[in-house]
Amino acid sequence: MARDCLWHPCTKRKTIVSIPPAVISGDEALLLILKKKLASEMMPIDTPPKPRTPKPNPWRNFKHGKVLYERNNTPLLRLR
């Protein structure tokens, strides 16, 4: 049951009042369920599907004798 708070003037505090549920027929309930289900399954028409992009592979650097995640730029001044 749904509840609602009302301000009671005598006690100067809120009292919880229960609201009776709405009465609907079985056909109306079935239509509401189907509408929610169809709305959730439908894909928006405006947005086209995104193409899959390949992920970068860090292991391909081993083919050329490099260390995994090696930086491409080397420092200009090296300490001896």
N, C-alpha and C positions, 0 to 999 in steps of 0.2 A: 504494500500500500504506500502511496505517496504521502508525504507529510509536508506541512506548511507551518511556519511560525507566525503567530498573531500576538500583538501587544495587548496584554490584559490590563485595563485601567485600574482595577481594584488592587491587584498585587504589584503593579508597576514592574512586571517582568514578562518575558515572552513565554507563551504557552504553546505547546506543540499540538496542532490540530490535524487529525488524519483526514485525508481526502479519499473518497471512494474511487476505485479504479473505473476507467471508462469501459462501458460494455459494448463490445463489437461482436458481430457474427463470425462464424468460422470462415465464410467466404471472404469477408473483408480482411481478416487476419492473414489468410493465404495470399491475397493480393498484395498486402503490405510486405510480406516476406519475399514474394517474387520480385517486387519492385526494387527492394534493397539488394537482392541477389544479382539482378540484371545490371543495376547501376554499378555494383562493385566489379562485375566481370567485364563490362564494356571498357575498351581502351579509347582514350580521347582521339578523335579523328584529326585534330589540328597538328599533333606532334608526330612526325614520321619516326620509325624505329631508328635507333642510333647504330651506326656500323661498328663492328668490333675492331678495336685497335690492338695490334700486337704489343705485348709487354716487353720492355727491354730485358735482355738477358746478360747479366753481369759475368757469366761464365764464359762467354765468347772471347774474352780477353786472353784466356789461357792458350788459345790457338797461336797467338803471336808472342808467347813467352812473357806476358805481363802478369803482374800480381793482381789479384782480385781487388777491385775498387781503387786502382792506382790513379793518381791525379795526372791529367794530361799535361799541365804546365809545370815545368821544373823551375826551381829557383835560379835566378841569374847569378847570385853570389853564393859560392859554396865555401864552407869552412874546411881548412886543411888539418 
